[in-house]
Amino acid sequence: MPTEHEQTRMFRVGPDEEVPKARDVLLEVYQALQEKGYNPIYQIVGYILSGDPAYITSHKSARSLIRKLERDELLEELVRSYLEKEA
């Protein structure tokens, strides 16, 4: 039987820590990057490929917002959205 330190623990996100939807995050980050004069597509792709948060501006808290999600979640949303429009 596992000891107390070896047991799996579940952490629940509280109501004030609700995880945002990937689509909403991407749209907000896109807008913040655009407002700061960056090419949002290049910056978001750079972030997804490298994981380096420096690709994302801190304007409008975009950097902290995008880091609330895993990069694979962002990529899944992009692929889903693209394929749904093409189908």
Helices and strands as residue ranges (DSSP letters): G 15-17, H 22-35, H 40-50, G 53-55, G 59-61, H 62-66, H 71-86
